[in-house]
């Protein structure tokens, strides 16, 4: 009996220690945005509020997909969610800019990006929606 319990415990610990692969994320923009691709640097400037317009000159409407935020900012700029939240708290306090709108699910992000010409957001791959354009793929 003791051997069965030990074997089960070891198996459970092994499963807990395995990491599921991180999702690949895709930055998307409205089809009419005039953007074909974004560099990682351009995307980080837009998502960190350093640029108020997209590279095409369209005012940016930046959307965060709440459940994917941590993975996204780790992949884009190598920062944890507490670091990103602290960054936005400093900027908000200084009155320089506001953080992106936080959206609860990817389907709503897709809908808003498809509807708003300057919208930019991120979703998990694949984002096979012809209403939006995929401009940068992020993964670990």
Backbone bond lengths (Angstrom), bond angles and torsions (degrees), N, CA, C in turn:
res aa  C-N    CA-C-N  psi(-1)  N-CA   C-N-CA  omega(-1)  CA-C   N-CA-C  phi
1 X - - - 1.456 - - 1.530 111.20 -
2 X 1.355 114.83 -44.22 1.463 119.74 -179.04 1.530 110.45 -61.71
3 X 1.338 117.50 -38.81 1.465 121.33 179.81 1.524 110.92 -64.71
4 X 1.340 116.99 -38.50 1.470 121.16 179.04 1.521 110.68 -65.18
5 X 1.341 116.12 -42.93 1.467 120.67 178.94 1.519 110.11 -64.63
6 X 1.333 117.72 -43.97 1.469 120.97 178.96 1.522 111.43 -62.14
7 X 1.347 116.05 -43.44 1.458 120.08 178.57 1.528 110.64 -62.71
8 X 1.318 117.09 -43.10 1.464 120.95 178.75 1.518 110.75 -63.72
9 X 1.329 117.45 -41.39 1.460 121.68 179.49 1.523 111.40 -64.86
10 X 1.329 116.52 -42.82 1.469 120.51 178.52 1.521 109.98 -63.63
11 X 1.330 116.97 -42.33 1.463 120.81 178.40 1.522 111.33 -62.10
12 X 1.332 116.40 -42.71 1.460 120.98 179.19 1.526 110.95 -64.07
13 X 1.315 117.73 -43.28 1.465 121.04 178.38 1.521 111.28 -64.68
14 X 1.310 117.39 -38.01 1.460 120.87 177.94 1.519 110.69 -63.54
15 X 1.331 116.24 -41.41 1.461 119.83 178.34 1.515 111.74 -65.55
16 X 1.316 116.96 -40.05 1.464 120.68 179.87 1.519 111.19 -66.50
17 X 1.316 116.56 -30.45 1.454 120.41 -178.11 1.512 113.49 -79.65
18 X 1.320 117.56 -17.70 1.446 119.21 179.90 1.512 109.56 -79.32
19 X 1.278 114.77 140.95 1.458 120.72 -177.57 1.511 108.99 -104.26
20 X 1.314 116.02 130.43 1.455 118.38 175.61 1.521 107.88 -74.73
21 X 1.320 117.83 145.43 1.449 119.62 -178.27 1.526 111.19 -62.05
22 X 1.331 114.86 143.09 1.458 120.25 178.73 1.521 109.34 -70.40
23 X 1.295 115.12 146.04 1.458 120.43 178.99 1.520 109.72 -69.46
24 X 1.317 115.64 145.96 1.451 119.04 170.63 1.515 107.06 -81.89
25 X 1.293 115.35 136.57 1.454 121.01 -178.29 1.515 109.83 -113.33
26 X 1.315 115.17 150.98 1.452 121.58 -179.25 1.515 109.14 -128.75
27 X 1.327 116.47 130.01 1.463 120.91 172.32 1.519 106.47 -85.27
28 X 1.325 115.01 133.05 1.455 121.04 -176.89 1.523 110.24 -125.12
29 X 1.335 115.26 151.52 1.463 122.23 176.16 1.525 108.24 -134.25
30 X 1.301 115.50 167.05 1.460 122.18 175.90 1.530 108.97 -64.83
31 X 1.317 116.80 143.32 1.473 121.18 179.61 1.532 111.95 -56.43
32 X 1.321 117.61 -32.35 1.458 120.98 -178.28 1.513 114.38 -89.75
33 X 1.317 118.57 12.77 1.464 121.92 -175.75 1.523 113.66 -71.82
34 X 1.323 117.27 -19.85 1.454 120.27 -176.80 1.526 112.74 82.79
35 X 1.325 118.11 8.70 1.462 122.35 -178.79 1.522 109.00 -108.65
36 X 1.321 115.84 128.71 1.464 121.22 176.23 1.522 110.80 -95.37
37 X 1.346 116.42 -39.83 1.459 122.73 -179.36 1.511 108.95 -148.22
38 X 1.343 115.92 157.79 1.461 122.52 172.76 1.513 108.20 -125.67
39 X 1.320 116.77 143.18 1.459 119.73 171.40 1.526 107.31 -81.74
40 X 1.309 116.46 162.94 1.465 121.24 176.61 1.533 109.68 -59.99
41 X 1.314 116.98 -39.22 1.471 120.87 -179.90 1.537 111.01 -64.77
42 X 1.323 117.06 -46.13 1.464 120.23 178.03 1.526 110.61 -60.19
43 X 1.338 115.97 -45.23 1.462 119.90 -179.72 1.523 111.39 -61.73
44 X 1.324 117.52 -42.95 1.465 119.20 -179.91 1.520 111.03 -64.18
45 X 1.321 117.92 -38.59 1.472 120.13 177.90 1.528 111.46 -64.25
46 X 1.317 117.05 -39.53 1.466 120.54 178.80 1.527 110.39 -68.42
47 X 1.336 117.59 -49.56 1.466 120.54 -175.57 1.523 113.37 -72.72
48 X 1.339 118.07 -18.52 1.467 120.54 176.57 1.523 112.03 -99.30
49 X 1.320 116.68 10.48 1.455 120.85 173.81 1.509 115.28 76.28
50 X 1.315 117.99 10.46 1.467 120.96 179.68 1.523 111.50 -77.48
51 X 1.323 116.38 -26.18 1.460 122.19 175.02 1.520 108.67 -116.57
52 X 1.294 116.40 132.57 1.472 121.45 179.26 1.526 111.71 -95.01
53 X 1.321 116.37 -10.41 1.460 120.82 178.90 1.521 109.20 -125.49
54 X 1.315 115.30 155.99 1.452 121.23 172.89 1.531 107.99 -74.23
55 X 1.320 118.79 161.68 1.464 120.24 179.21 1.526 114.20 -54.94
56 X 1.322 117.93 -22.73 1.466 121.47 178.02 1.529 112.31 -78.25
57 X 1.344 117.67 -9.10 1.457 121.78 -178.73 1.523 113.75 99.33
58 X 1.321 117.71 -9.65 1.458 122.49 178.66 1.529 109.71 -71.36
59 X 1.346 118.86 133.75 1.473 119.22 175.92 1.531 110.85 -56.38
60 X 1.328 115.86 132.79 1.470 121.38 -175.88 1.523 111.67 -82.46
61 X 1.318 115.79 134.88 1.463 123.86 170.51 1.521 104.96 -116.36
62 X 1.334 115.67 97.92 1.460 121.36 -171.52 1.532 110.27 -90.38
63 X 1.338 115.19 131.56 1.465 122.05 -177.57 1.519 110.38 -122.79
64 X 1.314 116.72 128.87 1.464 122.80 173.11 1.526 108.56 -98.70
65 X 1.325 116.62 134.24 1.461 121.62 173.02 1.520 106.31 -89.40
66 X 1.327 116.83 102.99 1.473 122.31 -169.96 1.536 114.27 -47.17
67 X 1.343 120.46 -50.28 1.469 118.67 -176.53 1.539 113.72 -66.78
68 X 1.332 117.68 -16.86 1.463 121.34 -176.15 1.526 113.12 -106.58
69 X 1.327 117.62 1.37 1.469 121.42 -173.17 1.524 113.31 -55.67
70 X 1.323 116.79 -49.17 1.469 118.93 -176.41 1.524 111.34 -60.29
71 X 1.321 117.30 -49.50 1.463 120.58 179.51 1.528 110.95 -62.13
72 X 1.327 116.53 -39.27 1.462 120.69 -178.64 1.528 111.94 -63.35
73 X 1.322 117.77 -52.06 1.461 119.69 -176.56 1.527 111.93 -70.47
74 X 1.318 117.46 -29.58 1.481 119.86 172.75 1.526 109.75 -63.26
75 X 1.336 116.18 -45.95 1.462 120.67 -178.09 1.530 111.94 -70.23
76 X 1.322 117.38 -38.36 1.468 120.67 -175.57 1.522 112.40 -78.37
77 X 1.331 117.55 -50.03 1.472 120.25 -173.29 1.522 114.28 -125.88
78 X 1.333 117.62 3.56 1.456 120.37 177.67 1.520 114.29 69.66
79 X 1.332 116.98 27.52 1.470 121.56 -179.22 1.519 110.51 -115.08
80 X 1.339 114.60 146.80 1.462 120.57 177.00 1.528 109.19 -79.16
81 X 1.310 115.87 165.86 1.462 120.63 178.61 1.527 112.33 -61.48
82 X 1.348 120.04 -42.58 1.471 118.65 176.07 1.538 112.48 -60.55
83 X 1.337 117.35 -35.70 1.466 119.98 177.29 1.529 111.07 -66.60
84 X 1.329 116.40 -41.67 1.471 120.60 178.53 1.523 110.24 -65.66
85 X 1.332 117.34 -43.42 1.463 120.22 178.80 1.525 111.23 -62.51
86 X 1.329 117.92 -39.53 1.472 121.62 177.57 1.528 110.28 -65.77
87 X 1.313 117.00 -40.42 1.467 121.86 177.24 1.531 110.37 -57.33
88 X 1.346 115.78 -49.51 1.464 119.57 -178.91 1.520 111.67 -68.13
89 X 1.313 117.75 -33.82 1.473 120.21 177.83 1.525 110.32 -62.16
90 X 1.329 117.17 -42.48 1.473 120.57 178.21 1.529 110.99 -63.06
91 X 1.329 116.81 -45.69 1.466 120.15 -178.68 1.524 111.98 -66.26
92 X 1.320 115.78 -40.60 1.471 120.21 178.78 1.523 110.53 -63.95
93 X 1.335 116.47 -44.03 1.465 122.08 -179.41 1.529 111.12 -62.04
94 X 1.332 116.15 -38.29 1.464 119.86 -179.14 1.529 111.80 -78.05
95 X 1.335 116.94 -10.91 1.462 120.90 179.12 1.516 113.85 79.47
96 X 1.336 117.28 11.15 1.467 120.17 -176.02 1.521 114.04 -76.00
97 X 1.314 117.50 -36.91 1.463 119.86 -177.50 1.524 109.86 -165.87
98 X 1.297 115.63 169.86 1.465 122.44 178.56 1.523 109.45 -113.21
99 X 1.321 117.78 148.47 1.469 120.46 178.67 1.530 111.02 -69.68
100 X 1.328 116.06 165.00 1.474 119.57 177.24 1.524 111.25 -61.09
101 X 1.330 115.13 154.01 1.461 120.15 172.54 1.522 107.98 -64.42
102 X 1.329 116.86 134.70 1.459 120.61 178.07 1.523 109.22 -97.89
103 X 1.322 114.95 121.47 1.457 122.69 -176.87 1.526 108.02 -107.93
104 X 1.314 116.49 140.80 1.463 121.68 -173.24 1.523 115.59 -74.24
105 X 1.331 118.69 -29.35 1.461 117.73 -179.96 1.521 111.81 -146.79
106 X 1.328 113.98 159.67 1.463 121.04 -174.73 1.519 113.20 -64.22
107 X 1.322 117.67 -33.12 1.465 118.87 -179.23 1.527 110.75 -64.53
108 X 1.320 117.31 -36.12 1.459 120.08 177.09 1.530 110.92 -70.41
109 X 1.333 117.31 -36.74 1.466 120.46 176.06 1.528 109.31 -61.97
110 X 1.322 117.03 -47.26 1.469 120.65 177.48 1.523 111.09 -56.27
111 X 1.318 116.39 -45.27 1.468 121.36 -178.79 1.531 111.15 -61.91
112 X 1.324 116.87 -46.58 1.472 120.47 -178.27 1.516 111.97 -67.92
113 X 1.332 117.02 -40.33 1.469 119.83 178.28 1.528 109.92 -64.92
114 X 1.319 116.98 -39.81 1.465 120.92 178.99 1.528 111.51 -65.12
115 X 1.334 117.32 -32.11 1.461 122.80 -175.83 1.526 113.84 -85.75
116 X 1.335 118.53 -34.28 1.464 122.15 -172.56 1.520 111.38 -106.02
117 X 1.320 118.16 122.69 1.466 121.42 -177.16 1.533 114.96 -56.68
118 X 1.317 120.00 -35.90 1.459 121.63 -178.16 1.510 114.78 -96.22
119 X 1.320 117.09 7.09 1.467 120.00 -175.71 1.524 111.33 -74.00
120 X 1.337 113.79 143.10 1.461 122.06 175.85 1.522 107.11 -141.70
121 X 1.319 116.21 135.87 1.452 120.40 -178.41 1.516 110.17 -153.81
122 X 1.321 115.87 -171.33 1.458 120.29 178.63 1.520 109.76 -140.97
123 X 1.329 113.70 146.03 1.457 122.37 179.78 1.522 107.99 -141.46
124 X 1.344 115.86 168.14 1.459 120.15 174.20 1.514 109.44 -73.95
125 X 1.314 115.33 151.22 1.456 121.22 174.83 1.520 108.87 -73.82
126 X 1.293 119.90 150.34 1.448 125.60 -10.56 1.521 110.74 -86.11
127 X 1.288 115.50 148.25 1.467 121.00 176.55 1.524 107.15 -107.85
128 X 1.302 115.54 70.26 1.466 121.06 -176.46 1.521 110.70 -82.65
129 X 1.294 115.55 69.40 1.457 121.73 179.89 1.524 106.38 -127.73
130 X 1.299 116.89 114.16 1.470 121.12 -174.89 1.535 113.31 -68.68
131 X 1.336 116.74 -8.75 1.468 119.29 179.40 1.521 111.84 -79.59
132 X 1.336 117.22 -13.58 1.463 121.26 -178.88 1.524 109.39 -124.30
133 X 1.330 114.89 161.21 1.458 120.47 177.55 1.523 108.95 -113.00
134 X 1.313 117.58 132.47 1.457 123.88 176.59 1.529 107.73 -84.23
135 X 1.344 116.68 122.98 1.457 119.45 -173.75 1.523 115.28 -118.25
136 X 1.330 117.86 -18.17 1.467 119.97 177.37 1.515 108.92 -157.78
137 X 1.317 115.97 129.31 1.459 122.81 178.17 1.528 108.64 -100.94
138 X 1.335 115.31 132.35 1.471 121.40 178.88 1.512 109.14 -122.20
139 X 1.290 116.94 139.80 1.458 121.68 175.21 1.503 109.50 -157.34
140 X 1.316 115.84 166.15 1.468 119.53 178.59 1.503 111.20 -84.81
